[in-house]
């Protein structure tokens, strides 16, 4: 059985592969055949019709994305898949994806449209993630509260392991311009534990952790270690949540782009920038002075073009 990433690699290939060997019926007809003979609720029929009408896109949506497009809950999508005899939505999607690929593997013009539309669809998905984040940020209290706590934590530890390293390093790089002591942890195990313990011993009160999928066991271990040392945990993660949330004192979520082989992080990056702004707003005079001092040093040493 192919992994999710392998399936996505096939779906998002900028140069699609050859044609599917199954040509007996049109792809839409083969999708309809999956639903024949099943008693579906009105909501389930809406899901089925969406899959038929938007096969080439819908076959590569996550369960969250499909539920949002159709206007149903995620459990409704799961129940729909099990009503068709599948173990869950991922199993149904594995059947739909070859049908979707065969639908777009025809003429060169169709292939070109796929190349263009798949990349555009990835951007569209990120726009949806940003729109969702925009709605969440309509209430700024949580972000402002967390920003104030992080600004007060001296030192402030920023943790991100594996795929989350880039987000942690971006945040730490920017935070150092407005905070006197920012420490970044990008390795797990005893290295992370030592760094967290040292931060707490030095007077730190908070650690900001980034955890993007796939969530690693070592990230969970690091969060538990932080709690054991007495640090509070602010977590920026994706919408799937999971056991990491149980180890956090404050949680901010943002959707990740999952249409291409590798995830993209427009919304988590925006959330990180909003949190940095909240740290600035916590003490604007002090942070403004630090920013001006940094710029003066940078100009004196010709850091930038």
C-alpha positions as a Markdown table, in Angstrom:
| # | Residue | x | y | z |
|---|---|---|---|---|
| 1 | Unk | 0.0 | 0.0 | 0.0 |
| 2 | Unk | 1.5 | 3.4 | -0.9 |
| 3 | Unk | 2.3 | 5.9 | 1.8 |
| 4 | Unk | 0.4 | 9.2 | 1.9 |
| 5 | Unk | 3.6 | 11.0 | 0.6 |
| 6 | Unk | 4.0 | 8.6 | -2.3 |
| 7 | Unk | 0.3 | 9.2 | -3.3 |
| 8 | Unk | 0.9 | 12.9 | -3.1 |
| 9 | Unk | 4.0 | 12.6 | -5.2 |
| 10 | Unk | 2.0 | 10.9 | -7.9 |
| 11 | Unk | -0.8 | 13.4 | -7.6 |
| 12 | Unk | 1.3 | 16.6 | -7.6 |
| 13 | Unk | 3.9 | 15.6 | -10.2 |
| 14 | Unk | 4.6 | 18.5 | -12.4 |
| 15 | Unk | 5.3 | 16.1 | -15.2 |
| 16 | Unk | 2.5 | 13.5 | -14.8 |
| 17 | Unk | 3.2 | 9.8 | -15.7 |
| 18 | Unk | 1.6 | 7.6 | -18.3 |
| 19 | Unk | -2.0 | 6.8 | -18.7 |
| 20 | Unk | -4.0 | 4.5 | -16.4 |
| 21 | Unk | -4.6 | 1.1 | -18.0 |
| 22 | Unk | -8.3 | 1.2 | -17.0 |
| 23 | Unk | -10.3 | 2.7 | -19.8 |
| 24 | Unk | -13.4 | 0.7 | -19.8 |
| 25 | Unk | -15.5 | 3.5 | -18.3 |
| 26 | Unk | -15.1 | 7.2 | -17.7 |
| 27 | Unk | -13.6 | 8.0 | -14.4 |
| 28 | Unk | -16.8 | 9.7 | -13.2 |
| 29 | Unk | -18.7 | 6.6 | -13.9 |
| 30 | Unk | -16.3 | 4.5 | -12.0 |
| 31 | Unk | -16.7 | 6.8 | -9.0 |
| 32 | Unk | -20.5 | 6.6 | -9.3 |
| 33 | Unk | -20.1 | 2.8 | -9.2 |
| 34 | Unk | -18.6 | 3.0 | -5.8 |
| 35 | Unk | -21.8 | 4.5 | -4.4 |
| 36 | Unk | -24.3 | 2.1 | -6.2 |
| 37 | Unk | -26.3 | -0.1 | -3.9 |
| 38 | Unk | -25.5 | 1.9 | -0.8 |
| 39 | Unk | -28.1 | 3.7 | 1.3 |
| 40 | Unk | -26.6 | 7.1 | 1.9 |
| 41 | Unk | -27.9 | 9.9 | 4.1 |
| 42 | Unk | -28.5 | 13.4 | 2.6 |
| 43 | Unk | -25.1 | 14.6 | 3.9 |
| 44 | Unk | -23.4 | 11.5 | 2.5 |
| 45 | Unk | -25.0 | 12.0 | -0.9 |
| 46 | Unk | -23.6 | 15.6 | -0.9 |
| 47 | Unk | -20.1 | 14.1 | -0.2 |
| 48 | Unk | -20.6 | 11.6 | -3.1 |
| 49 | Unk | -21.8 | 14.3 | -5.5 |
| 50 | Unk | -18.8 | 16.5 | -4.6 |
| 51 | Unk | -16.4 | 13.7 | -5.3 |
| 52 | Unk | -18.1 | 13.1 | -8.7 |
| 53 | Unk | -18.2 | 16.7 | -9.7 |
| 54 | Unk | -14.6 | 17.6 | -8.5 |
| 55 | Unk | -12.8 | 14.2 | -8.8 |
| 56 | Unk | -9.4 | 15.5 | -10.0 |
| 57 | Unk | -9.2 | 17.9 | -7.0 |
| 58 | Unk | -11.3 | 16.0 | -4.3 |
| 59 | Unk | -9.3 | 12.8 | -4.6 |
| 60 | Unk | -6.2 | 14.6 | -3.1 |
| 61 | Unk | -7.9 | 16.6 | -0.3 |
| 62 | Unk | -7.3 | 15.8 | 3.3 |
| 63 | Unk | -10.3 | 14.8 | 5.4 |
| 64 | Unk | -10.4 | 18.3 | 6.9 |
| 65 | Unk | -10.3 | 20.0 | 3.5 |
| 66 | Unk | -13.0 | 17.7 | 2.0 |
| 67 | Unk | -15.3 | 18.3 | 5.0 |
| 68 | Unk | -14.9 | 22.0 | 4.7 |
| 69 | Unk | -15.5 | 22.0 | 0.9 |
| 70 | Unk | -18.7 | 20.0 | 1.3 |
| 71 | Unk | -19.9 | 21.7 | 4.5 |
| 72 | Unk | -20.0 | 18.6 | 6.7 |
| 73 | Unk | -18.0 | 17.5 | 9.8 |
| 74 | Unk | -14.9 | 15.3 | 9.6 |
| 75 | Unk | -16.7 | 12.4 | 11.4 |
| 76 | Unk | -19.4 | 12.6 | 8.6 |
| 77 | Unk | -16.7 | 12.0 | 6.0 |
| 78 | Unk | -15.4 | 9.0 | 8.0 |
| 79 | Unk | -18.9 | 7.5 | 8.3 |
| 80 | Unk | -19.4 | 8.1 | 4.6 |
| 81 | Unk | -16.3 | 6.0 | 3.8 |
| 82 | Unk | -17.2 | 3.2 | 6.2 |
| 83 | Unk | -20.7 | 3.1 | 4.7 |
| 84 | Unk | -19.1 | 2.3 | 1.4 |
| 85 | Unk | -17.2 | -0.6 | 3.0 |
| 86 | Unk | -13.8 | 1.2 | 3.5 |
| 87 | Unk | -11.8 | 1.2 | 6.7 |
| 88 | Unk | -11.8 | 5.0 | 6.7 |
| 89 | Unk | -11.4 | 8.0 | 4.5 |
| 90 | Unk | -7.7 | 7.3 | 3.6 |
| 91 | Unk | -8.6 | 3.9 | 2.2 |
| 92 | Unk | -11.3 | 5.5 | 0.1 |
| 93 | Unk | -9.0 | 8.2 | -1.1 |
| 94 | Unk | -6.4 | 5.6 | -2.3 |
| 95 | Unk | -9.1 | 4.1 | -4.6 |
| 96 | Unk | -10.2 | 7.5 | -5.9 |
| 97 | Unk | -6.7 | 8.8 | -6.7 |
| 98 | Unk | -5.9 | 6.5 | -9.6 |
| 99 | Unk | -9.3 | 7.4 | -11.1 |
| 100 | Unk | -8.5 | 11.0 | -10.8 |
| 101 | Unk | -5.1 | 10.5 | -12.4 |
| 102 | Unk | -6.7 | 8.6 | -15.3 |
| 103 | Unk | -9.1 | 11.5 | -15.8 |
| 104 | Unk | -6.3 | 13.9 | -16.5 |
| 105 | Unk | -3.9 | 11.7 | -18.3 |
| 106 | Unk | -5.4 | 12.2 | -21.8 |
| 107 | Unk | -4.3 | 14.8 | -24.3 |
| 108 | Unk | -1.2 | 17.0 | -23.9 |
| 109 | Unk | -3.4 | 20.0 | -23.4 |
| 110 | Unk | -5.0 | 18.2 | -20.5 |
| 111 | Unk | -1.6 | 17.4 | -19.0 |
| 112 | Unk | -0.6 | 21.0 | -19.3 |
| 113 | Unk | -3.8 | 22.0 | -17.5 |
| 114 | Unk | -3.0 | 19.6 | -14.7 |
| 115 | Unk | 0.5 | 20.9 | -14.3 |
| 116 | Unk | -0.9 | 24.4 | -14.1 |
| 117 | Unk | -3.9 | 23.7 | -11.9 |
| 118 | Unk | -2.3 | 21.4 | -9.4 |
| 119 | Unk | 0.2 | 24.0 | -8.4 |
| 120 | Unk | -2.5 | 26.7 | -8.4 |
| 121 | Unk | -4.7 | 24.4 | -6.3 |
| 122 | Unk | -1.8 | 24.1 | -3.8 |
| 123 | Unk | -1.8 | 27.9 | -3.6 |
| 124 | Unk | -5.6 | 28.0 | -3.3 |
| 125 | Unk | -5.4 | 25.6 | -0.3 |
| 126 | Unk | -2.9 | 27.9 | 1.4 |
| 127 | Unk | -5.2 | 30.8 | 0.8 |
| 128 | Unk | -7.9 | 28.9 | 2.5 |
| 129 | Unk | -5.6 | 28.2 | 5.5 |
| 130 | Unk | -4.8 | 31.9 | 5.7 |
| 131 | Unk | -8.5 | 32.8 | 5.5 |
| 132 | Unk | -9.2 | 30.4 | 8.4 |
| 133 | Unk | -6.3 | 31.9 | 10.4 |
| 134 | Unk | -7.7 | 35.4 | 9.7 |
| 135 | Unk | -11.0 | 34.4 | 11.2 |
| 136 | Unk | -9.2 | 33.0 | 14.3 |
| 137 | Unk | -7.2 | 36.2 | 14.7 |
| 138 | Unk | -10.4 | 38.3 | 14.8 |
| 139 | Unk | -10.1 | 37.8 | 18.6 |
| 140 | Unk | -6.5 | 38.9 | 19.3 |
| 141 | Unk | -6.6 | 38.3 | 23.1 |
| 142 | Unk | -5.0 | 34.8 | 23.1 |
| 143 | Unk | -2.1 | 35.9 | 20.8 |
| 144 | Unk | -1.5 | 39.1 | 22.8 |
| 145 | Unk | -1.6 | 37.1 | 26.1 |
| 146 | Unk | 0.9 | 34.6 | 24.9 |
| 147 | Unk | 3.1 | 37.3 | 23.4 |
| 148 | Unk | 3.3 | 39.0 | 26.7 |
| 149 | Unk | 4.3 | 35.8 | 28.5 |
| 150 | Unk | 7.0 | 35.0 | 26.0 |
| 151 | Unk | 8.4 | 38.6 | 26.2 |
| 152 | Unk | 8.7 | 38.2 | 30.0 |
| 153 | Unk | 10.4 | 34.9 | 29.9 |
| 154 | Unk | 14.2 | 35.5 | 30.2 |
| 155 | Unk | 15.6 | 33.4 | 28.7 |
| 156 | Unk | 13.0 | 32.4 | 26.1 |
| 157 | Unk | 13.5 | 28.9 | 24.6 |
| 158 | Unk | 12.2 | 28.2 | 21.1 |
| 159 | Unk | 11.9 | 24.5 | 20.1 |
| 160 | Unk | 11.4 | 22.9 | 16.7 |
| 161 | Unk | 12.5 | 19.4 | 15.7 |
| 162 | Unk | 12.8 | 17.8 | 12.3 |
| 163 | Unk | 10.5 | 19.5 | 9.8 |
| 164 | Unk | 9.7 | 22.2 | 12.3 |
| 165 | Unk | 13.3 | 23.4 | 12.5 |
| 166 | Unk | 12.9 | 26.1 | 9.9 |
| 167 | Unk | 9.9 | 27.7 | 11.7 |
| 168 | Unk | 11.7 | 27.7 | 15.1 |
| 169 | Unk | 14.9 | 29.2 | 13.6 |
| 170 | Unk | 12.9 | 31.9 | 11.8 |
| 171 | Unk | 11.1 | 32.8 | 15.0 |
| 172 | Unk | 14.3 | 32.8 | 17.1 |
| 173 | Unk | 16.2 | 34.9 | 14.5 |
| 174 | Unk | 13.5 | 37.6 | 14.6 |
| 175 | Unk | 12.9 | 37.4 | 18.3 |
| 176 | Unk | 16.5 | 38.0 | 19.1 |
| 177 | Unk | 16.1 | 41.6 | 17.8 |
| 178 | Unk | 13.5 | 42.4 | 20.4 |
| 179 | Unk | 14.3 | 40.0 | 23.3 |
| 180 | Unk | 17.6 | 39.9 | 25.3 |
| 181 | Unk | 18.0 | 36.1 | 25.5 |
| 182 | Unk | 16.5 | 33.7 | 23.0 |
| 183 | Unk | 17.7 | 30.1 | 22.9 |
| 184 | Unk | 16.7 | 27.8 | 20.0 |
| 185 | Unk | 16.6 | 24.0 | 20.4 |
| 186 | Unk | 16.5 | 22.0 | 17.2 |
| 187 | Unk | 17.8 | 18.6 | 18.4 |
| 188 | Unk | 15.9 | 16.1 | 20.6 |
| 189 | Unk | 16.8 | 13.6 | 23.2 |
| 190 | Unk | 19.3 | 14.6 | 26.0 |
| 191 | Unk | 20.4 | 17.6 | 24.0 |
| 192 | Unk | 16.9 | 19.1 | 24.2 |
| 193 | Unk | 16.5 | 18.1 | 27.9 |
| 194 | Unk | 19.8 | 19.8 | 28.9 |
| 195 | Unk | 18.9 | 23.0 | 27.0 |
| 196 | Unk | 15.5 | 23.1 | 28.6 |
| 197 | Unk | 16.9 | 22.5 | 32.1 |
| 198 | Unk | 19.5 | 25.2 | 31.6 |
| 199 | Unk | 16.8 | 27.6 | 30.4 |
| 200 | Unk | 14.7 | 27.0 | 33.5 |
| 201 | Unk | 17.7 | 27.3 | 35.8 |
| 202 | Unk | 18.6 | 30.6 | 34.3 |
| 203 | Unk | 15.1 | 32.0 | 35.1 |
| 204 | Unk | 13.1 | 31.1 | 32.0 |
| 205 | Unk | 9.4 | 30.5 | 32.4 |
| 206 | Unk | 8.2 | 29.6 | 28.9 |
| 207 | Unk | 9.2 | 27.6 | 25.9 |
| 208 | Unk | 7.6 | 28.2 | 22.5 |
| 209 | Unk | 7.4 | 24.9 | 20.5 |
| 210 | Unk | 6.6 | 24.4 | 16.8 |
| 211 | Unk | 5.2 | 21.0 | 15.8 |
| 212 | Unk | 4.2 | 20.4 | 12.2 |
| 213 | Unk | 3.2 | 17.0 | 10.8 |
| 214 | Unk | 4.4 | 14.3 | 10.8 |
| 215 | Unk | 4.6 | 14.7 | 14.6 |
| 216 | Unk | 7.7 | 13.1 | 16.0 |
| 217 | Unk | 7.9 | 11.1 | 19.3 |
| 218 | Unk | 10.9 | 13.2 | 20.2 |
| 219 | Unk | 8.9 | 16.4 | 20.1 |
| 220 | Unk | 6.3 | 14.9 | 22.5 |
| 221 | Unk | 9.2 | 13.8 | 24.8 |
| 222 | Unk | 10.7 | 17.3 | 24.7 |
| 223 | Unk | 7.4 | 18.9 | 25.6 |
| 224 | Unk | 7.1 | 16.5 | 28.6 |
| 225 | Unk | 10.6 | 17.3 | 29.6 |
| 226 | Unk | 9.9 | 21.0 | 29.5 |
| 227 | Unk | 6.9 | 20.5 | 31.8 |
| 228 | Unk | 9.0 | 18.5 | 34.2 |
| 229 | Unk | 11.6 | 21.2 | 34.5 |
| 230 | Unk | 8.9 | 23.7 | 35.4 |
| 231 | Unk | 8.6 | 25.5 | 32.0 |
| 232 | Unk | 5.3 | 26.4 | 30.6 |
| 233 | Unk | 4.7 | 25.4 | 26.9 |
| 234 | Unk | 3.2 | 27.5 | 24.2 |
| 235 | Unk | 2.6 | 25.3 | 21.1 |
| 236 | Unk | 2.1 | 26.3 | 17.5 |
| 237 | Unk | 0.8 | 23.3 | 15.6 |
| 238 | Unk | -1.4 | 22.2 | 12.7 |
| 239 | Unk | -5.2 | 21.5 | 12.9 |
| 240 | Unk | -4.9 | 17.7 | 13.5 |
| 241 | Unk | -3.9 | 18.3 | 17.1 |
| 242 | Unk | -3.2 | 15.0 | 18.9 |
| 243 | Unk | -1.3 | 14.2 | 22.2 |
| 244 | Unk | 1.0 | 17.2 | 21.9 |
| 245 | Unk | -1.8 | 19.5 | 22.9 |
| 246 | Unk | -2.1 | 17.7 | 26.2 |
| 247 | Unk | 1.4 | 18.8 | 27.1 |
| 248 | Unk | 0.9 | 22.5 | 26.3 |
| 249 | Unk | -0.3 | 25.3 | 28.4 |
| 250 | Unk | -1.4 | 27.4 | 25.4 |
| 251 | Unk | -2.1 | 26.2 | 21.9 |
| 252 | Unk | -2.3 | 28.2 | 18.6 |
| 253 | Unk | -3.2 | 26.2 | 15.5 |
| 254 | Unk | -2.9 | 26.9 | 11.7 |
| 255 | Unk | -3.5 | 24.7 | 8.7 |
| 256 | Unk | -0.6 | 23.4 | 6.7 |
| 257 | Unk | -0.6 | 23.1 | 2.9 |
| 258 | Unk | -0.6 | 19.4 | 2.0 |
| 259 | Unk | -1.4 | 19.4 | -1.7 |
| 260 | Unk | 2.2 | 18.9 | -2.9 |
| 261 | Unk | 4.8 | 16.2 | -2.0 |
| 262 | Unk | 6.1 | 18.3 | 0.9 |
| 263 | Unk | 3.9 | 20.4 | 3.2 |
| 264 | Unk | 4.0 | 24.2 | 3.1 |
| 265 | Unk | 3.6 | 26.5 | 6.0 |
| 266 | Unk | 2.1 | 29.9 | 5.0 |
| 267 | Unk | -0.4 | 30.0 | 7.8 |
| 268 | Unk | 2.0 | 28.8 | 10.6 |
| 269 | Unk | 4.5 | 31.3 | 9.4 |
| 270 | Unk | 1.9 | 34.0 | 9.6 |
| 271 | Unk | 0.9 | 32.9 | 13.1 |
| 272 | Unk | 4.6 | 33.1 | 14.1 |
| 273 | Unk | 4.8 | 36.6 | 12.8 |
| 274 | Unk | 1.7 | 37.6 | 14.6 |
| 275 | Unk | 3.2 | 36.2 | 17.9 |
| 276 | Unk | 6.3 | 38.2 | 17.3 |
| 277 | Unk | 4.2 | 41.3 | 16.8 |
| 278 | Unk | 2.5 | 40.5 | 20.1 |
| 279 | Unk | 5.9 | 40.4 | 21.8 |
| 280 | Unk | 6.6 | 43.8 | 20.4 |
| 281 | Unk | 3.3 | 45.2 | 21.6 |
| 282 | Unk | 4.0 | 43.9 | 25.1 |
| 283 | Unk | 6.6 | 46.6 | 25.6 |
| 284 | Unk | 6.8 | 48.8 | 22.5 |
| 285 | Unk | 9.3 | 51.3 | 23.9 |
| 286 | Unk | 11.8 | 48.8 | 24.9 |
| 287 | Unk | 11.5 | 46.7 | 21.7 |
| 288 | Unk | 11.6 | 49.8 | 19.5 |
| 289 | Unk | 14.9 | 50.8 | 21.2 |
| 290 | Unk | 16.3 | 47.3 | 20.6 |
| 291 | Unk | 15.3 | 47.4 | 17.0 |
| 292 | Unk | 16.9 | 50.8 | 16.4 |
| 293 | Unk | 20.1 | 49.7 | 18.1 |
| 294 | Unk | 20.2 | 46.6 | 15.9 |
| 295 | Unk | 19.7 | 48.7 | 12.8 |
| 296 | Unk | 22.5 | 51.0 | 13.8 |
| 297 | Unk | 24.9 | 48.2 | 14.3 |
| 298 | Unk | 23.9 | 46.6 | 11.0 |
| 299 | Unk | 24.5 | 49.8 | 9.2 |
| 300 | Unk | 27.8 | 50.4 | 10.8 |
| 301 | Unk | 29.1 | 47.0 | 9.8 |
| 302 | Unk | 27.4 | 46.9 | 6.3 |
| 303 | Unk | 25.4 | 43.8 | 7.1 |
| 304 | Unk | 23.0 | 44.4 | 4.3 |
| 305 | Unk | 23.1 | 45.6 | 0.7 |
